[in-house]
Amino acid sequence: MKIKHCCVSVLDVPEVLPFGFESEAEGGVRDLLDYNDHSDEVLSHFMSDLERELGEGVYTLGMDVVGDKFYRRFLFEKGGFAEVAVERPCAVVAHFISLERGHSFAEALSKVIGKYVKGEIGDLLIGDIQVSFQEESELSNYKLAELRKLRNV
């Protein structure tokens, strides 16, 4: 099995993306009731702007809680998906099978972030967008066994 994976990510360290929210729960898994409807509305506008910049449909897959973070997941019409951590500090992480798609997404994400976050802080956040690519010719049985062990931990 061949592996080709491009990952585009940005972590909102300065906490300036408008869809981020602070949970009022203390410790442990956050309560879904803490999730702010305003944050969801702003994220929806953000993803609609991203959809226009990409020139393809972006579909909501739903919300998930992993550890103590909320994630919204989105599917791209031409392939790939994104996870958005909506609890501060926010993060956007998108996955594709080609580096070209990753760079297109990074460019679109830069434009959309620039629309929502102005000035020097916006430029710094845009500069933190990372594009990485991994390609392996074959997934050996050994590697597959190691991945399964990690998954079951």
C-alpha positions as CSV (number, residue, x, y, z in Angstrom):
1,M,0.0,0.0,0.0
2,K,1.4,3.4,-1.0
3,I,1.1,6.4,1.3
4,K,0.8,9.9,0.0
5,H,-0.3,12.6,2.4
6,C,-0.2,16.3,2.4
7,C,-1.0,18.2,5.6
8,V,-1.7,21.9,5.8
9,S,-2.0,23.3,9.3
10,V,-2.1,26.5,11.3
11,L,-2.4,27.0,15.1
12,D,-4.0,30.2,16.3
13,V,-1.4,30.9,19.0
14,P,-2.4,34.6,19.4
15,E,-6.1,33.5,19.6
16,V,-7.4,36.0,17.0
17,L,-9.5,33.8,14.8
18,P,-13.1,34.9,15.4
19,F,-14.7,31.5,15.7
20,G,-12.7,30.4,18.7
21,F,-14.4,30.1,22.1
22,E,-13.4,29.6,25.7
23,S,-15.0,26.7,27.5
24,E,-16.3,27.5,30.9
25,A,-15.9,23.9,32.1
26,E,-13.0,23.2,34.4
27,G,-10.8,20.3,33.6
28,G,-11.8,17.0,32.0
29,V,-13.9,16.6,28.9
30,R,-15.7,19.8,28.0
31,D,-19.4,20.0,28.0
32,L,-21.0,20.5,24.5
33,L,-23.3,23.1,26.1
34,D,-20.3,25.4,26.5
35,Y,-20.0,25.5,22.7
36,N,-21.0,29.0,21.6
37,D,-23.6,29.3,18.8
38,H,-22.0,32.5,17.7
39,S,-18.7,30.7,17.2
40,D,-20.5,28.1,15.0
41,E,-22.1,30.9,12.9
42,V,-18.7,32.7,12.4
43,L,-17.0,29.4,11.5
44,S,-19.8,28.8,9.0
45,H,-19.1,32.2,7.4
46,F,-15.3,31.5,7.5
47,M,-15.8,28.1,5.7
48,S,-18.1,29.7,3.1
49,D,-15.4,32.2,2.3
50,L,-12.9,29.4,2.1
51,E,-15.3,27.5,-0.2
52,R,-15.4,30.6,-2.6
53,E,-11.6,30.9,-2.5
54,L,-11.1,27.2,-3.3
55,G,-13.7,27.2,-6.0
56,E,-15.3,24.0,-4.8
57,G,-17.9,22.7,-2.4
58,V,-17.1,22.4,1.3
59,Y,-19.4,20.1,3.2
60,T,-19.9,19.8,7.0
61,L,-19.2,16.4,8.4
62,G,-20.2,17.3,12.0
63,M,-18.6,17.8,15.4
64,D,-16.4,15.5,17.5
65,V,-14.8,15.7,20.9
66,V,-11.2,14.3,21.0
67,G,-9.6,14.4,24.4
68,D,-10.9,17.7,25.7
69,K,-11.0,19.6,22.4
70,F,-14.0,20.2,20.1
71,Y,-13.4,19.6,16.4
72,R,-15.6,20.5,13.4
73,R,-14.9,18.4,10.3
74,F,-15.3,19.4,6.7
75,L,-15.1,17.5,3.4
76,F,-13.8,19.1,0.2
77,E,-15.7,18.3,-3.1
78,K,-12.5,17.7,-5.1
79,G,-10.9,15.5,-2.4
80,G,-9.5,16.0,1.1
81,F,-10.9,17.1,4.4
82,A,-10.2,19.5,7.2
83,E,-10.5,19.4,11.0
84,V,-11.0,22.7,12.8
85,A,-10.4,22.8,16.6
86,V,-12.8,25.5,17.7
87,E,-11.8,25.8,21.3
88,R,-9.0,28.3,21.9
89,P,-6.3,28.1,20.7
90,C,-8.0,27.2,17.4
91,A,-6.3,25.1,14.8
92,V,-7.1,24.3,11.2
93,V,-5.6,21.1,9.8
94,A,-6.4,19.9,6.3
95,H,-5.4,16.6,4.6
96,F,-4.9,15.9,0.9
97,I,-3.2,13.3,-1.3
98,S,-1.3,15.8,-3.4
99,L,1.1,18.6,-2.5
100,E,-0.5,20.7,-5.3
101,R,-3.9,20.5,-3.5
102,G,-2.2,21.4,-0.2
103,H,-0.6,24.5,-1.7
104,S,-3.9,25.6,-3.2
105,F,-5.6,25.2,0.1
106,A,-2.8,27.0,2.0
107,E,-3.2,30.0,-0.5
108,A,-7.0,30.1,-0.1
109,L,-6.6,29.8,3.7
110,S,-4.2,32.7,3.7
111,K,-6.6,34.9,1.9
112,V,-9.5,34.0,4.2
113,I,-7.5,34.5,7.3
114,G,-6.4,37.9,5.9
115,K,-10.0,38.9,5.6
116,Y,-10.8,38.1,9.2
117,V,-7.6,39.1,10.9
118,K,-6.1,42.4,9.7
119,G,-2.7,43.9,10.3
120,E,0.6,42.6,11.5
121,I,-1.0,39.8,13.7
122,G,-2.8,38.5,10.6
123,D,0.4,38.5,8.6
124,L,2.1,36.5,11.4
125,L,-0.7,34.0,11.6
126,I,-0.6,33.6,7.8
127,G,3.1,33.1,8.0
128,D,2.6,30.2,10.4
129,I,0.6,28.2,7.9
130,Q,2.6,25.0,7.3
131,V,2.5,22.6,4.4
132,S,4.1,19.2,4.8
133,F,4.1,16.2,2.5
134,Q,4.9,12.5,3.2
135,E,5.3,9.8,0.6
136,E,6.3,6.3,1.2
137,S,6.4,3.6,-1.5
138,E,4.9,0.9,0.6
139,L,3.3,0.3,3.9
140,S,5.0,-2.8,5.2
141,N,3.3,-5.3,7.5
142,Y,5.8,-4.2,10.2
143,K,4.8,-0.5,9.9
144,L,1.1,-1.5,9.8
145,A,1.5,-3.5,13.0
146,E,3.3,-0.5,14.6
147,L,0.5,1.8,13.6
148,R,-2.1,-0.5,15.0
149,K,-0.2,-0.6,18.3
150,L,-0.2,3.2,18.4
151,R,-3.9,3.3,17.6
152,N,-4.8,0.9,20.4
153,V,-2.7,2.8,23.1
